[in-house]
Each structure stands twice: as structure tokens, then as C-alpha cells.
Amino acid sequence: MIENKLIAAGITRIAGVDEAGRGACAGPLVVAAVILRDLNSKALEAVRDSKELTPKKREALFEVIVEESLAHSIIEIPPTEIDLIGLHRSNLEGMRRAISALSTHPNYILTDGYEIEGLPAPSLAVWKGDQVALSISAASILAKVHRDRVMQDLDLKYPGYGFAAHKGYVTKTHQASLKKYGASEVHRHSYANIAALINN
């Protein structure tokens, strides 16, 4: 666990940040930040990259992480903002907002993959951070579970697209629904497959 070196140096309030929904063409980009109270807590032993867990396990761990956190935040970047400023800028801005929304100020920040300017504490961009840093893994679970819940709600509001199943990612079923119903307001209109439908 990469945090052990920071703990050994006397740094205890370590924030991990990660996102969910980068590759989707519908729905928000969700970014979560979390400061875990005790990184060596046995309650967190099952925490790992959200992509390695089943939906049921992620849901259970979501509650554990919230309980074991000193502070956590989850923010959404809507499709309209992604269309306006682009995915990468949205991702960086989302991470800044998630850190700023923490109720406790972190001593150090670990981000998944990207260096972020303008953070309120020293930070380190960790390659494949959700696989090697517990704090980032925990944030990845918070972001993923929250986004899945959002997409399930959108499935009820926009029936026919199958959001509850594919969560807004590009699948054959999703593409078929787009051809049948066109793009909705929760689709990312700047994405190539959506733009192609709109401009035809």
C-alpha cells in the first residue's frame, strides 16, 4: 500500500481521488474523494479497484467506506459541462471540486493517473492508483456506486435507452436505442457517436 510511506513520515490525513464514467457517452462524470480514518482497518481489507468487484460487493463496501472515512465527498459533472469544456478538463475540475468539498483538510492527496494543479495540499499522481493505493481504491468504489445509482434513476426518467444495464457506455444495445429514439439531454452531445446522430 503506497500510503504506508506517507504514514511513516507522519502524514495521516491522506485523501484519495478517483472518477467513474469517463468512457460513457451518457450520464455524468462522477468524482469521489475520501480520507480514511484508519488505512489499516480490517474493515477495509476487501477494498480494491472497483472494476475488480461485483456490483453487490461494491454496494456493501460503499457503506463500509463511508463508515470508515474521516471525510468523503462525491460530485457530479453533468453532460452539458463535459460538452462545454471537454472530458479531460472536466475530470481535472471534478477532482478539484471533490477535494474542496471534503469537510476535513487533507495533509496529502493521491490522484489516479493525472497530476492536478491548484490542489490545497501536496499531491502525487499515481499510475493505476486504484490498484496500488487504498485511498484511491476506496474513492473509485464511492464514485462507481454513486454513478450506477444515478444511471438507474435516469433509466426510469428516460426509458428505452437501457441505462440501468449499460450505465451509459457504448454497447450494441445502447447504439440501437440511440438510432431508434435519438439522443436525449443526458447524452454527451460532443461525443463522436452522439454527434453523428445529431448531425445526420
C-alpha positions, 0 to 999 in steps of 0.5 A: 500500500503506497500510503504506508510511506506517507504514514511513516513520515507522519502524514495521516490525513491522506485523501484519495481521488478517483472518477467513474464514467469517463468512457460513457457517452451518457450520464455524468462524470462522477468524482469521489474523494475520501480520507480514511480514518484508519488505512489499516482497518480490517474493515477495509481489507476487501477494498480494491479497484472497483472494476475488480468487484461485483456490483453487490460487493461494491454496494456493501463496501460503499457503506463500509467506506463511508463508515470508515472515512474521516471525510468523503465527498462525491460530485457530479459533472453533468453532460452539458459541462463535459460538452462545454469544456471537454472530458479531460478538463472536466475530470481535472475540475471534478477532482478539484471540486471533490477535494474542496468539498471534503469537510476535513483538510487533507495533509496529502492527496493521491490522484489516479493517473493525472497530476492536478494543479491548484490542489490545497495540499501536496499531491502525487499522481499515481499510475493505476492508483486504484490498484496500488493505493487504498485511498484511491481504491476506496474513492473509485468504489464511492464514485462507481456506486454513486454513478450506477445509482444515478444511471438507474434513476435516469433509466426510469426518467428516460426509458428505452435507452437501457441505462440501468444495464449499460450505465451509459457506455457504448454497447450494441444495445445502447447504439440501437436505442440511440438510432431508434429514439435519438439522443436525449439531454443526458447524452454527451452531445460532443461525443463522436457517436452522439454527434453523428446522430445529431448531425445526420 
